[in-house]
Amino acid sequence: MKFLLLMLGVGLLVACGGGSSPVSPSTTTPTITISETGVSPAELRISVGQQVRFVNNTSQTHMMRSNPYPVHTDCPPINELPVLSAGQSGLTGALTEQRTCGYHDHQQPQNQEFQGVILVGVSESGGSSSGY
């Protein structure tokens, strides 16, 4: 009886696609590099649900946060980035809402070289919805 139930279960898994290999998501994490001259790219397009890696290639500490300064409320997942010391990198939280997320260096909020946007699921035509 147990064998019959086991075989029935296996048959259902195969019939429902349980025997197929899952499609693996992209292993490339979108990255923004912080250099002495600013952030690059200043505009980054990602898919909904992705995280963004920030890499600090400067000799200074950077605290990248969501707009607006000083409350950082537009895209809270950006605020999950740690303070980045020289040579460090860190990840944002998953950006799960389709929208445009502005960010800045909290320690230099007026310095436009350290400001940028992450376009989350926004098409080339600019279509987006509010969120966060």
N, CA, C and O atoms as a printed pandas DataFrame, in Angstrom:
     atom_number atom_name residue_name chain_id  residue_number  x_coord  y_coord  z_coord
0              1         N          MET        A               1    0.828   -1.193    0.000
1              2        CA          MET        A               1    0.000    0.000    0.000
2              3         C          MET        A               1    0.876    1.262    0.000
3              4         O          MET        A               1    0.612    2.206   -0.745
4              5         N          LYS        A               2    1.929    1.270    0.847
5              6        CA          LYS        A               2    2.808    2.430    0.898
6              7         C          LYS        A               2    3.482    2.645   -0.449
7              8         O          LYS        A               2    3.625    3.771   -0.924
8              9         N          PHE        A               3    3.900    1.514   -1.060
9             10        CA          PHE        A               3    4.552    1.597   -2.360
10            11         C          PHE        A               3    3.604    2.191   -3.402
11            12         O          PHE        A               3    4.020    3.013   -4.218
12            13         N          LEU        A               4    2.341    1.784   -3.381
13            14        CA          LEU        A               4    1.353    2.281   -4.322
14            15         C          LEU        A               4    1.140    3.783   -4.127
15            16         O          LEU        A               4    1.057    4.528   -5.103
16            17         N          LEU        A               5    1.051    4.230   -2.871
17            18        CA          LEU        A               5    0.882    5.657   -2.591
18            19         C          LEU        A               5    2.120    6.451   -3.032
19            20         O          LEU        A               5    2.002    7.551   -3.571
20            21         N          LEU        A               6    3.292    5.884   -2.799
21            22        CA          LEU        A               6    4.520    6.543   -3.215
22            23         C          LEU        A               6    4.550    6.700   -4.729
23            24         O          LEU        A               6    4.883    7.775   -5.228
24            25         N          MET        A               7    4.214    5.669   -5.455
25            26        CA          MET        A               7    4.223    5.717   -6.910
26            27         C          MET        A               7    3.179    6.701   -7.425
27            28         O          MET        A               7    3.418    7.398   -8.411
28            29         N          LEU        A               8    2.029    6.763   -6.769
29            30        CA          LEU        A               8    0.987    7.703   -7.149
30            31         C          LEU        A               8    1.493    9.138   -6.953
31            32         O          LEU        A               8    1.270   10.000   -7.803
32            33         N          GLY        A               9    2.170    9.387   -5.836
33            34        CA          GLY        A               9    2.734   10.718   -5.561
34            35         C          GLY        A               9    3.766   11.117   -6.591
35            36         O          GLY        A               9    3.761   12.254   -7.063
36            37         N          VAL        A              10    4.650   10.202   -6.946
37            38        CA          VAL        A              10    5.666   10.483   -7.960
38            39         C          VAL        A              10    5.000   10.767   -9.300
39            40         O          VAL        A              10    5.413   11.675  -10.021
40            41         N          GLY        A              11    3.996   10.014   -9.625
41            42        CA          GLY        A              11    3.273   10.226  -10.882
42            43         C          GLY        A              11    2.626   11.597  -10.929
43            44         O          GLY        A              11    2.642   12.251  -11.972
44            45         N          LEU        A              12    2.059   12.042   -9.819
45            46        CA          LEU        A              12    1.453   13.368   -9.770
46            47         C          LEU        A              12    2.508   14.468   -9.921
47            48         O          LEU        A              12    2.270   15.463  -10.606
48            49         N          LEU        A              13    3.665   14.296   -9.289
49            50        CA          LEU        A              13    4.729   15.287   -9.408
50            51         C          LEU        A              13    5.191   15.431  -10.849
51            52         O          LEU        A              13    5.370   16.547  -11.338
52            53         N          VAL        A              14    5.384   14.318  -11.525
53            54        CA          VAL        A              14    5.830   14.354  -12.905
54            55         C          VAL        A              14    4.750   14.971  -13.785
55            56         O          VAL        A              14    5.060   15.775  -14.664
56            57         N          ALA        A              15    3.493   14.612  -13.566
57            58        CA          ALA        A              15    2.389   15.136  -14.360
58            59         C          ALA        A              15    2.223   16.635  -14.153
59            60         O          ALA        A              15    1.812   17.340  -15.075
60            61         N          CYS        A              16    2.535   17.134  -12.961
61            62        CA          CYS        A              16    2.384   18.557  -12.658
62            63         C          CYS        A              16    3.656   19.342  -12.919
63            64         O          CYS        A              16    3.728   20.529  -12.599
64            65         N          GLY        A              17    4.644   18.706  -13.487
65            66        CA          GLY        A              17    5.878   19.425  -13.798
66            67         C          GLY        A              17    6.899   19.353  -12.685
67            68         O          GLY        A              17    7.939   20.006  -12.775
68            69         N          GLY        A              18    6.647   18.587  -11.641
69            70        CA          GLY        A              18    7.581   18.509  -10.524
70            71         C          GLY        A              18    8.899   17.872  -10.895
71            72         O          GLY        A              18    9.881   18.026  -10.170
72            73         N          GLY        A              19    8.948   17.158  -12.008
73            74        CA          GLY        A              19   10.183   16.510  -12.408
74            75         C          GLY        A              19   11.061   17.382  -13.289
75            76         O          GLY        A              19   12.173   16.984  -13.635
76            77         N          SER        A              20   10.579   18.568  -13.661
77            78        CA          SER        A              20   11.389   19.417  -14.522
78            79         C          SER        A              20   12.327   20.283  -13.698
79            80         O          SER        A              20   12.084   20.537  -12.518
80            81         N          SER        A              21   13.394   20.727  -14.329
81            82        CA          SER        A              21   14.353   21.574  -13.635
82            83         C          SER        A              21   13.819   22.997  -13.564
83            84         O          SER        A              21   13.285   23.507  -14.549
84            85         N          PRO        A              22   13.958   23.647  -12.404
85            86        CA          PRO        A              22   13.502   25.036  -12.311
86            87         C          PRO        A              22   14.415   25.949  -13.117
87            88         O          PRO        A              22   15.598   25.664  -13.303
88            89         N          VAL        A              23   13.851   27.038  -13.585
89            90        CA          VAL        A              23   14.642   28.025  -14.309
90            91         C          VAL        A              23   15.390   28.843  -13.273
91            92         O          VAL        A              23   14.777   29.414  -12.371
92            93         N          SER        A              24   16.702   28.903  -13.394
93            94        CA          SER        A              24   17.479   29.641  -12.402
94            95         C          SER        A              24   17.462   31.124  -12.737
95            96         O          SER        A              24   17.605   31.504  -13.899
96            97         N          PRO        A              25   17.287   31.972  -11.708
97            98        CA          PRO        A              25   17.287   33.412  -11.949
98            99         C          PRO        A              25   18.698   33.894  -12.294
99           100         O          PRO        A              25   19.688   33.195  -12.079
100          101         N          SER        A              26   18.751   35.085  -12.825
101          102        CA          SER        A              26   20.049   35.664  -13.166
102          103         C          SER        A              26   20.914   35.768  -11.917
103          104         O          SER        A              26   20.435   36.167  -10.856
104          105         N          THR        A              27   22.166   35.417  -12.042
105          106        CA          THR        A              27   23.065   35.474  -10.894
106          107         C          THR        A              27   23.833   36.790  -10.862
107          108         O          THR        A              27   24.644   37.010   -9.963
108          109         N          THR        A              28   23.589   37.656  -11.822
109          110        CA          THR        A              28   24.273   38.935  -11.866
110          111         C          THR        A              28   23.485   39.966  -11.070
111          112         O          THR        A              28   22.321   40.232  -11.368
112          113         N          THR        A              29   24.117   40.540  -10.067
113          114        CA          THR        A              29   23.477   41.570   -9.264
114          115         C          THR        A              29   23.785   42.932   -9.876
115          116         O          THR        A              29   24.954   43.261  -10.078
116          117         N          PRO        A              30   22.758   43.733  -10.177
117          118        CA          PRO        A              30   23.018   45.072  -10.697
118          119         C          PRO        A              30   23.894   45.841   -9.707
119          120         O          PRO        A              30   23.687   45.755   -8.496
120          121         N          THR        A              31   24.865   46.586  -10.216
121          122        CA          THR        A              31   25.855   47.231   -9.353
122          123         C          THR        A              31   26.020   48.708   -9.687
123          124         O          THR        A              31   26.039   49.109  -10.851
124          125         N          ILE        A              32   26.138   49.499   -8.631
125          126        CA          ILE        A              32   26.475   50.913   -8.739
126          127         C          ILE        A              32   27.815   51.088   -8.045
127          128         O          ILE        A              32   27.986   50.677   -6.897
128          129         N          THR        A              33   28.762   51.699   -8.743
129          130        CA          THR        A              33   30.093   51.915   -8.193
130          131         C          THR        A              33   30.222   53.362   -7.740
131          132         O          THR        A              33   29.847   54.289   -8.458
132          133         N          ILE        A              34   30.757   53.539   -6.542
133          134        CA          ILE        A              34   31.032   54.869   -6.010
134          135         C          ILE        A              34   32.523   55.117   -6.188
135          136         O          ILE        A              34   33.353   54.391   -5.640
136          137         N          SER        A              35   32.858   56.151   -6.964
137          138        CA          SER        A              35   34.265   56.511   -7.173
138          139         C          SER        A              35   34.475   57.937   -6.670
139          140         O          SER        A              35   33.534   58.590   -6.217
140          141         N          GLU        A              36   35.689   58.402   -6.752
141          142        CA          GLU        A              36   36.005   59.766   -6.310
142          143         C          GLU        A              36   35.219   60.813   -7.104
143          144         O          GLU        A              36   34.997   61.923   -6.619
144          145         N          THR        A              37   34.799   60.463   -8.320
145          146        CA          THR        A              37   34.067   61.418   -9.160
146          147         C          THR        A              37   32.555   61.249   -9.098
147          148         O          THR        A              37   31.833   61.998   -9.755
148          149         N          GLY        A              38   32.053   60.279   -8.322
149          150        CA          GLY        A              38   30.609   60.106   -8.178
150          151         C          GLY        A              38   30.156   58.678   -8.355
151          152         O          GLY        A              38   30.954   57.743   -8.293
152          153         N          VAL        A              39   28.837   58.515   -8.580
153          154        CA          VAL        A              39   28.253   57.187   -8.746
154          155         C          VAL        A              39   28.152   56.851  -10.230
155          156         O          VAL        A              39   27.947   57.727  -11.071
156          157         N          SER        A              40   28.301   55.564  -10.532
157          158        CA          SER        A              40   28.211   55.110  -11.911
158          159         C          SER        A              40   27.607   53.708  -11.948
159          160         O          SER        A              40   28.112   52.816  -11.268
160          161         N          PRO        A              41   26.559   53.490  -12.708
161          162        CA          PRO        A              41   25.846   54.497  -13.477
162          163         C          PRO        A              41   24.970   55.362  -12.556
163          164         O          PRO        A              41   24.577   54.929  -11.472
164          165         N          ALA        A              42   24.677   56.567  -12.996
165          166        CA          ALA        A              42   23.817   57.459  -12.211
166          167         C          ALA        A              42   22.354   57.062  -12.368
167          168         O          ALA        A              42   21.515   57.422  -11.542
168          169         N          GLU        A              43   22.048   56.314  -13.440
169          170        CA          GLU        A              43   20.695   55.787  -13.672
170          171         C          GLU        A              43   20.824   54.300  -13.949
171          172         O          GLU        A              43   21.526   53.890  -14.874
172          173         N          LEU        A              44   20.143   53.494  -13.145
173          174        CA          LEU        A              44   20.220   52.038  -13.271
174          175         C          LEU        A              44   18.820   51.464  -13.387
175          176         O          LEU        A              44   17.961   51.749  -12.553
176          177         N          ARG        A              45   18.583   50.660  -14.412
177          178        CA          ARG        A              45   17.292   49.970  -14.590
178          179         C          ARG        A              45   17.415   48.551  -14.064
179          180         O          ARG        A              45   18.350   47.828  -14.409
180          181         N          ILE        A              46   16.460   48.158  -13.221
181          182        CA          ILE        A              46   16.439   46.796  -12.689
182          183         C          ILE        A              46   15.021   46.242  -12.792
183          184         O          ILE        A              46   14.070   46.980  -13.052
184          185         N          SER        A              47   14.895   44.957  -12.587
185          186        CA          SER        A              47   13.578   44.312  -12.550
186          187         C          SER        A              47   13.005   44.400  -11.147
187          188         O          SER        A              47   13.742   44.487  -10.165
188          189         N          VAL        A              48   11.692   44.376  -11.067
189          190        CA          VAL        A              48   11.026   44.354   -9.772
190          191         C          VAL        A              48   11.504   43.133   -8.996
191          192         O          VAL        A              48   11.556   42.030   -9.538
192          193         N          GLY        A              49   11.852   43.329   -7.732
193          194        CA          GLY        A              49   12.294   42.248   -6.864
194          195         C          GLY        A              49   13.801   42.109   -6.748
195          196         O          GLY        A              49   14.285   41.359   -5.900
196          197         N          GLN        A              50   14.548   42.811   -7.578
197          198        CA          GLN        A              50   16.007   42.711   -7.509
198          199         C          GLN        A              50   16.565   43.589   -6.394
199          200         O          GLN        A              50   15.913   44.515   -5.912
200          201         N          GLN        A              51   17.792   43.265   -6.004
201          202        CA          GLN        A              51   18.574   44.086   -5.096
202          203         C          GLN        A              51   19.651   44.775   -5.926
203          204         O          GLN        A              51   19.929   44.377   -7.057
204          205         N          VAL        A              52   20.251   45.814   -5.349
205          206        CA          VAL        A              52   21.334   46.523   -6.012
206          207         C          VAL        A              52   22.549   46.506   -5.095
207          208         O          VAL        A              52   22.442   46.770   -3.898
208          209         N          ARG        A              53   23.703   46.192   -5.672
209          210        CA          ARG        A              53   24.961   46.231   -4.933
210          211         C          ARG        A              53   25.600   47.597   -5.150
211          212         O          ARG        A              53   25.694   48.078   -6.279
212          213         N          PHE        A              54   26.035   48.212   -4.060
213          214        CA          PHE        A              54   26.821   49.438   -4.117
214          215         C          PHE        A              54   28.243   49.075   -3.724
215          216         O          PHE        A              54   28.454   48.408   -2.711
216          217         N          VAL        A              55   29.222   49.506   -4.514
217          218        CA          VAL        A              55   30.636   49.235   -4.258
218          219         C          VAL        A              55   31.331   50.571   -4.035
219          220         O          VAL        A              55   31.291   51.452   -4.894
220          221         N          ASN        A              56   31.969   50.716   -2.876
221          222        CA          ASN        A              56   32.673   51.943   -2.548
222          223         C          ASN        A              56   34.146   51.822   -2.941
223          224         O          ASN        A              56   34.931   51.170   -2.254
224          225         N          ASN        A              57   34.507   52.457   -4.052
225          226        CA          ASN        A              57   35.896   52.447   -4.518
226          227         C          ASN        A              57   36.610   53.753   -4.172
227          228         O          ASN        A              57   37.512   54.183   -4.890
228          229         N          THR        A              58   36.201   54.375   -3.075
229          230        CA          THR        A              58   36.841   55.626   -2.662
230          231         C          THR        A              58   37.581   55.403   -1.347
231          232         O          THR        A              58   37.543   54.320   -0.763
232          233         N          SER        A              59   38.245   56.445   -0.905
233          234        CA          SER        A              59   38.947   56.389    0.382
234          235         C          SER        A              59   38.084   56.956    1.509
235          236         O          SER        A              59   38.529   57.039    2.653
236          237         N          GLN        A              60   36.857   57.342    1.185
237          238        CA          GLN        A              60   35.934   57.919    2.168
238          239         C          GLN        A              60   34.786   56.968    2.474
239          240         O          GLN        A              60   34.512   56.040    1.713
240          241         N          THR        A              61   34.125   57.210    3.587
241          242        CA          THR        A              61   32.913   56.473    3.953
242          243         C          THR        A              61   31.724   57.105    3.232
243          244         O          THR        A              61   31.647   58.326    3.095
244          245         N          HIS        A              62   30.801   56.261    2.774
245          246        CA          HIS        A              62   29.583   56.753    2.117
246          247         C          HIS        A              62   28.364   56.093    2.747
247          248         O          HIS        A              62   28.376   54.904    3.067
248          249         N          MET        A              63   27.308   56.891    2.919
249          250        CA          MET        A              63   26.050   56.412    3.493
250          251         C          MET        A              63   24.951   56.696    2.462
251          252         O          MET        A              63   24.318   57.751    2.487
252          253         N          MET        A              64   24.739   55.742    1.563
253          254        CA          MET        A              64   23.757   55.922    0.500
254          255         C          MET        A              64   22.364   55.642    1.049
255          256         O          MET        A              64   22.117   54.604    1.662
256          257         N          ARG        A              65   21.454   56.595    0.816
257          258        CA          ARG        A              65   20.100   56.493    1.349
258          259         C          ARG        A              65   19.090   56.952    0.308
259          260         O          ARG        A              65   19.420   57.671   -0.635
260          261         N          SER        A              66   17.847   56.515    0.505
261          262        CA          SER        A              66   16.732   56.892   -0.348
262          263         C          SER        A              66   16.416   58.374   -0.202
263          264         O          SER        A              66   16.627   58.965    0.857
264          265         N          ASN        A              67   15.914   58.957   -1.266
265          266        CA          ASN        A              67   15.386   60.321   -1.192
266          267         C          ASN        A              67   14.076   60.297   -0.411
267          268         O          ASN        A              67   13.500   59.220   -0.260
268          269         N          PRO        A              68   13.585   61.398    0.082
269          270        CA          PRO        A              68   14.228   62.700    0.149
270          271         C          PRO        A              68   15.103   62.820    1.398
271          272         O          PRO        A              68   14.897   62.128    2.395
272          273         N          TYR        A              69   16.068   63.706    1.312
273          274        CA          TYR        A              69   16.914   64.012    2.465
274          275         C          TYR        A              69   16.104   64.904    3.403
275          276         O          TYR        A              69   15.435   65.803    2.894
276          277         N          PRO        A              70   16.103   64.744    4.690
277          278        CA          PRO        A              70   16.851   63.786    5.497
278          279         C          PRO        A              70   16.011   62.590    5.963
279          280         O          PRO        A              70   16.476   61.800    6.785
280          281         N          VAL        A              71   14.773   62.445    5.448
281          282        CA          VAL        A              71   13.870   61.415    6.003
282          283         C          VAL        A              71   13.965   60.059    5.324
283          284         O          VAL        A              71   13.625   59.047    5.936
284          285         N          HIS        A              72   14.419   60.010    4.073
285          286        CA          HIS        A              72   14.701   58.753    3.365
286          287         C          HIS        A              72   13.489   57.826    3.267
287          288         O          HIS        A              72   13.612   56.627    3.514
288          289         N          THR        A              73   12.330   58.361    2.913
289          290        CA          THR        A              73   11.096   57.572    2.930
290          291         C          THR        A              73   10.638   57.043    1.577
291          292         O          THR        A              73    9.743   56.199    1.538
292          293         N          ASP        A              74   11.212   57.501    0.466
293          294        CA          ASP        A              74   10.696   57.095   -0.843
294          295         C          ASP        A              74   10.861   55.604   -1.131
295          296         O          ASP        A              74    9.905   54.955   -1.555
296          297         N          CYS        A              75   12.040   55.053   -0.911
297          298        CA          CYS        A              75   12.330   53.647   -1.223
298          299         C          CYS        A              75   13.100   53.020   -0.061
299          300         O          CYS        A              75   14.322   52.890   -0.135
300          301         N          PRO        A              76   12.408   52.631    1.006
301          302        CA          PRO        A              76   13.080   52.105    2.194
302          303         C          PRO        A              76   14.084   50.979    1.961
303          304         O          PRO        A              76   15.059   50.900    2.709
304          305         N          PRO        A              77   13.907   50.092    0.959
305          306        CA          PRO        A              77   14.923   49.046    0.785
306          307         C          PRO        A              77   16.331   49.582    0.522
307          308         O          PRO        A              77   17.312   48.899    0.817
308          309         N          ILE        A              78   16.446   50.793   -0.028
309          310        CA          ILE        A              78   17.778   51.374   -0.239
310          311         C          ILE        A              78   18.435   51.633    1.110
311          312         O          ILE        A              78   19.654   51.522    1.241
312          313         N          ASN        A              79   17.640   51.976    2.102
313          314        CA          ASN        A              79   18.168   52.299    3.433
314          315         C          ASN        A              79   18.725   51.086    4.169
315          316         O          ASN        A              79   19.326   51.231    5.233
316          317         N          GLU        A              80   18.534   49.897    3.616
317          318        CA          GLU        A              80   19.099   48.691    4.219
318          319         C          GLU        A              80   20.598   48.557    3.930
319          320         O          GLU        A              80   21.271   47.701    4.504
320          321         N          LEU        A              81   21.109   49.400    3.047
321          322        CA          LEU        A              81   22.555   49.400    2.783
322          323         C          LEU        A              81   23.305   49.764    4.056
323          324         O          LEU        A              81   22.902   50.683    4.769
324          325         N          PRO        A              82   24.380   49.061    4.347
325          326        CA          PRO        A              82   25.212   49.483    5.483
326          327         C          PRO        A              82   25.992   50.741    5.111
327          328         O          PRO        A              82   26.098   51.083    3.933
328          329         N          VAL        A              83   26.528   51.416    6.095
329          330        CA          VAL        A              83   27.473   52.491    5.828
330          331         C          VAL        A              83   28.692   51.821    5.204
331          332         O          VAL        A              83   29.221   50.850    5.745
332          333         N          LEU        A              84   29.132   52.346    4.064
333          334        CA          LEU        A              84   30.205   51.702    3.309
334          335         C          LEU        A              84   31.537   52.397    3.544
335          336         O          LEU        A              84   31.737   53.535    3.119
336          337         N          SER        A              85   32.437   51.713    4.218
337          338        CA          SER        A              85   33.799   52.211    4.389
338          339         C          SER        A              85   34.556   52.018    3.083
339          340         O          SER        A              85   34.070   51.357    2.166
340          341         N          ALA        A              86   35.731   52.588    3.007
341          342        CA          ALA        A              86   36.559   52.458    1.808
342          343         C          ALA        A              86   36.726   50.987    1.432
343          344         O          ALA        A              86   37.095   50.162    2.268
344          345         N          GLY        A              87   36.450   50.667    0.167
345          346        CA          GLY        A              87   36.639   49.314   -0.338
346          347         C          GLY        A              87   35.512   48.345   -0.040
347          348         O          GLY        A              87   35.563   47.204   -0.500
348          349         N          GLN        A              88   34.498   48.748    0.707
349          350        CA          GLN        A              88   33.400   47.839    1.049
350          351         C          GLN        A              88   32.283   47.903    0.021
351          352         O          GLN        A              88   32.174   48.855   -0.753
352          353         N          SER        A              89   31.451   46.857    0.034
353          354        CA          SER        A              89   30.244   46.850   -0.785
354          355         C          SER        A              89   29.091   46.366    0.079
355          356         O          SER        A              89   29.295   45.761    1.131
356          357         N          GLY        A              90   27.887   46.639   -0.378
357          358        CA          GLY        A              90   26.701   46.201    0.349
358          359         C          GLY        A              90   25.508   46.143   -0.585
359          360         O          GLY        A              90   25.528   46.694   -1.686
360          361         N          LEU        A              91   24.464   45.460   -0.121
361          362        CA          LEU        A              91   23.245   45.276   -0.911
362          363         C          LEU        A              91   22.080   46.050   -0.319
363          364         O          LEU        A              91   21.937   46.166    0.898
364          365         N          THR        A              92   21.253   46.576   -1.210
365          366        CA          THR        A              92   19.978   47.134   -0.785
366          367         C          THR        A              92   19.060   45.958   -0.433
367          368         O          THR        A              92   19.400   44.800   -0.676
368          369         N          GLY        A              93   17.921   46.263    0.129
369          370        CA          GLY        A              93   16.880   45.251    0.250
370          371         C          GLY        A              93   16.283   45.030   -1.134
371          372         O          GLY        A              93   16.629   45.738   -2.080
372          373         N          ALA        A              94   15.399   44.065   -1.256
373          374        CA          ALA        A              94   14.733   43.805   -2.534
374          375         C          ALA        A              94   13.796   44.971   -2.843
375          376         O          ALA        A              94   12.988   45.375   -2.008
376          377         N          LEU        A              95   13.920   45.493   -4.042
377          378        CA          LEU        A              95   13.065   46.600   -4.488
378          379         C          LEU        A              95   11.848   45.981   -5.168
379          380         O          LEU        A              95   11.915   45.584   -6.331
380          381         N          THR        A              96   10.749   45.902   -4.446
381          382        CA          THR        A              96    9.597   45.095   -4.855
382          383         C          THR        A              96    8.448   45.880   -5.463
383          384         O          THR        A              96    7.419   45.295   -5.804
384          385         N          GLU        A              97    8.597   47.182   -5.607
385          386        CA          GLU        A              97    7.546   48.001   -6.203
386          387         C          GLU        A              97    8.063   48.664   -7.471
387          388         O          GLU        A              97    9.190   49.160   -7.499
388          389         N          GLN        A              98    7.246   48.676   -8.522
389          390        CA          GLN        A              98    7.621   49.348   -9.755
390          391         C          GLN        A              98    7.582   50.849   -9.507
391          392         O          GLN        A              98    6.542   51.405   -9.153
392          393         N          ARG        A              99    8.738   51.505   -9.698
393          394        CA          ARG        A              99    8.814   52.954   -9.456
394          395         C          ARG        A              99   10.220   53.462   -9.734
395          396         O          ARG        A              99   11.126   52.689  -10.045
396          397         N          THR        A             100   10.382   54.759   -9.617
397          398        CA          THR        A             100   11.686   55.398   -9.724
398          399         C          THR        A             100   12.150   55.735   -8.315
399          400         O          THR        A             100   11.444   56.418   -7.573
400          401         N          CYS        A             101   13.338   55.257   -7.944
401          402        CA          CYS        A             101   13.883   55.464   -6.603
402          403         C          CYS        A             101   15.117   56.351   -6.678
403          404         O          CYS        A             101   16.168   55.926   -7.159
404          405         N          GLY        A             102   14.989   57.573   -6.205
405          406        CA          GLY        A             102   16.145   58.452   -6.117
406          407         C          GLY        A             102   16.936   58.131   -4.858
407          408         O          GLY        A             102   16.373   57.691   -3.856
408          409         N          TYR        A             103   18.244   58.353   -4.917
409          410        CA          TYR        A             103   19.093   58.124   -3.741
410          411         C          TYR        A             103   20.194   59.174   -3.712
411          412         O          TYR        A             103   20.440   59.867   -4.700
412          413         N          HIS        A             104   20.847   59.278   -2.570
413          414        CA          HIS        A             104   21.917   60.257   -2.357
414          415         C          HIS        A             104   22.832   59.759   -1.248
415          416         O          HIS        A             104   22.501   58.811   -0.536
416          417         N          ASP        A             105   23.979   60.402   -1.107
417          418        CA          ASP        A             105   24.875   60.130    0.022
418          419         C          ASP        A             105   24.413   61.033    1.163
419          420         O          ASP        A             105   24.491   62.257    1.060
420          421         N          HIS        A             106   23.945   60.443    2.225
421          422        CA          HIS        A             106   23.404   61.210    3.360
422          423         C          HIS        A             106   24.438   62.166    3.942
423          424         O          HIS        A             106   24.076   63.203    4.498
424          425         N          GLN        A             107   25.707   61.833    3.823
425          426        CA          GLN        A             107   26.765   62.679    4.370
426          427         C          GLN        A             107   27.107   63.848    3.442
427          428         O          GLN        A             107   27.782   64.793    3.852
428          429         N          GLN        A             108   26.643   63.782    2.200
429          430        CA          GLN        A             108   26.871   64.845    1.210
430          431         C          GLN        A             108   25.595   65.031    0.387
431          432         O          GLN        A             108   25.631   64.880   -0.834
432          433         N          PRO        A             109   24.470   65.355    1.028
433          434        CA          PRO        A             109   23.180   65.328    0.333
434          435         C          PRO        A             109   23.051   66.311   -0.830
435          436         O          PRO        A             109   22.241   66.081   -1.727
436          437         N          GLN        A             110   23.814   67.384   -0.843
437          438        CA          GLN        A             110   23.729   68.369   -1.931
438          439         C          GLN        A             110   24.698   68.086   -3.070
439          440         O          GLN        A             110   24.623   68.731   -4.116
440          441         N          ASN        A             111   25.608   67.131   -2.883
441          442        CA          ASN        A             111   26.604   66.815   -3.908
442          443         C          ASN        A             111   25.964   65.945   -4.987
443          444         O          ASN        A             111   25.727   64.756   -4.776
444          445         N          GLN        A             112   25.686   66.546   -6.139
445          446        CA          GLN        A             112   24.990   65.843   -7.214
446          447         C          GLN        A             112   25.792   64.673   -7.785
447          448         O          GLN        A             112   25.213   63.777   -8.399
448          449         N          GLU        A             113   27.091   64.665   -7.597
449          450        CA          GLU        A             113   27.911   63.555   -8.084
450          451         C          GLU        A             113   27.578   62.253   -7.348
451          452         O          GLU        A             113   27.799   61.165   -7.879
452          453         N          PHE        A             114   27.050   62.365   -6.136
453          454        CA          PHE        A             114   26.713   61.190   -5.327
454          455         C          PHE        A             114   25.201   61.021   -5.205
455          456         O          PHE        A             114   24.694   60.584   -4.172
456          457         N          GLN        A             115   24.488   61.376   -6.278
457          458        CA          GLN        A             115   23.047   61.191   -6.372
458          459         C          GLN        A             115   22.744   60.381   -7.621
459          460         O          GLN        A             115   23.491   60.435   -8.599
460          461         N          GLY        A             116   21.650   59.631   -7.589
461          462        CA          GLY        A             116   21.265   58.867   -8.760
462          463         C          GLY        A             116   19.852   58.346   -8.634
463          464         O          GLY        A             116   19.141   58.664   -7.680
464          465         N          VAL        A             117   19.448   57.537   -9.611
465          466        CA          VAL        A             117   18.120   56.934   -9.599
466          467         C          VAL        A             117   18.222   55.461   -9.975
467          468         O          VAL        A             117   19.040   55.054  -10.800
468          469         N          ILE        A             118   17.364   54.688   -9.340
469          470        CA          ILE        A             118   17.195   53.281   -9.689
470          471         C          ILE        A             118   15.783   53.168  -10.239
471          472         O          ILE        A             118   14.812   53.455   -9.539
472          473         N          LEU        A             119   15.673   52.750  -11.486
473          474        CA          LEU        A             119   14.379   52.597  -12.143
474          475         C          LEU        A             119   13.953   51.140  -11.984
475          476         O          LEU        A             119   14.495   50.250  -12.639
476          477         N          VAL        A             120   12.995   50.911  -11.124
477          478        CA          VAL        A             120   12.569   49.553  -10.780
478          479         C          VAL        A             120   11.388   49.161  -11.667
479          480         O          VAL        A             120   10.277   49.661  -11.490
480          481         N          GLY        A             121   11.635   48.264  -12.618
481          482        CA          GLY        A             121   10.572   47.783  -13.496
482          483         C          GLY        A             121    9.968   48.861  -14.358
483          484         O          GLY        A             121    8.848   48.709  -14.844
484          485         N          VAL        A             122   10.691   49.957  -14.560
485          486        CA          VAL        A             122   10.197   51.062  -15.367
486          487         C          VAL        A             122   10.676   50.864  -16.790
487          488         O          VAL        A             122   11.872   50.696  -17.029
488          489         N          SER        A             123    9.754   50.883  -17.731
489          490        CA          SER        A             123   10.111   50.660  -19.127
490          491         C          SER        A             123   10.789   51.886  -19.720
491          492         O          SER        A             123   10.792   52.963  -19.124
492          493         N          GLU        A             124   11.356   51.705  -20.892
493          494        CA          GLU        A             124   12.024   52.810  -21.592
494          495         C          GLU        A             124   11.074   53.981  -21.802
495          496         O          GLU        A             124   11.506   55.133  -21.846
496          497         N          SER        A             125    9.772   53.690  -21.933
497          498        CA          SER        A             125    8.799   54.763  -22.174
498          499         C          SER        A             125    8.459   55.530  -20.912
499          500         O          SER        A             125    7.736   56.526  -20.951
500          501         N          GLY        A             126    9.001   55.043  -19.758
501          502        CA          GLY        A             126    8.831   55.792  -18.514
502          503         C          GLY        A             126    7.635   55.390  -17.699
503          504         O          GLY        A             126    7.368   56.020  -16.676
504          505         N          GLY        A             127    6.891   54.361  -18.101
505          506        CA          GLY        A             127    5.724   53.948  -17.341
506          507         C          GLY        A             127    6.106   53.389  -15.982
507          508         O          GLY        A             127    6.973   52.522  -15.880
508          509         N          SER        A             128    5.464   53.882  -14.952
509          510        CA          SER        A             128    5.721   53.376  -13.603
510          511         C          SER        A             128    4.503   53.600  -12.744
511          512         O          SER        A             128    3.566   54.296  -13.139
512          513         N          SER        A             129    4.520   53.010  -11.575
513          514        CA          SER        A             129    3.441   53.217  -10.627
514          515         C          SER        A             129    4.045   53.584   -9.294
515          516         O          SER        A             129    5.231   53.361   -9.052
516          517         N          SER        A             130    3.237   54.139   -8.445
517          518        CA          SER        A             130    3.743   54.497   -7.122
518          519         C          SER        A             130    3.851   53.247   -6.258
519          520         O          SER        A             130    3.263   52.209   -6.561
520          521         N          GLY        A             131    4.593   53.368   -5.206
521          522        CA          GLY        A             131    4.788   52.243   -4.298
522          523         C          GLY        A             131    5.609   52.682   -3.115
523          524         O          GLY        A             131    5.879   53.869   -2.931
524          525         N          TYR        A             132    6.004   51.718   -2.318
525          526        CA          TYR        A             132    6.745   51.966   -1.093
526          527         C          TYR        A             132    6.019   52.975   -0.272
527          528         O          TYR        A             132    6.476   53.332    0.813
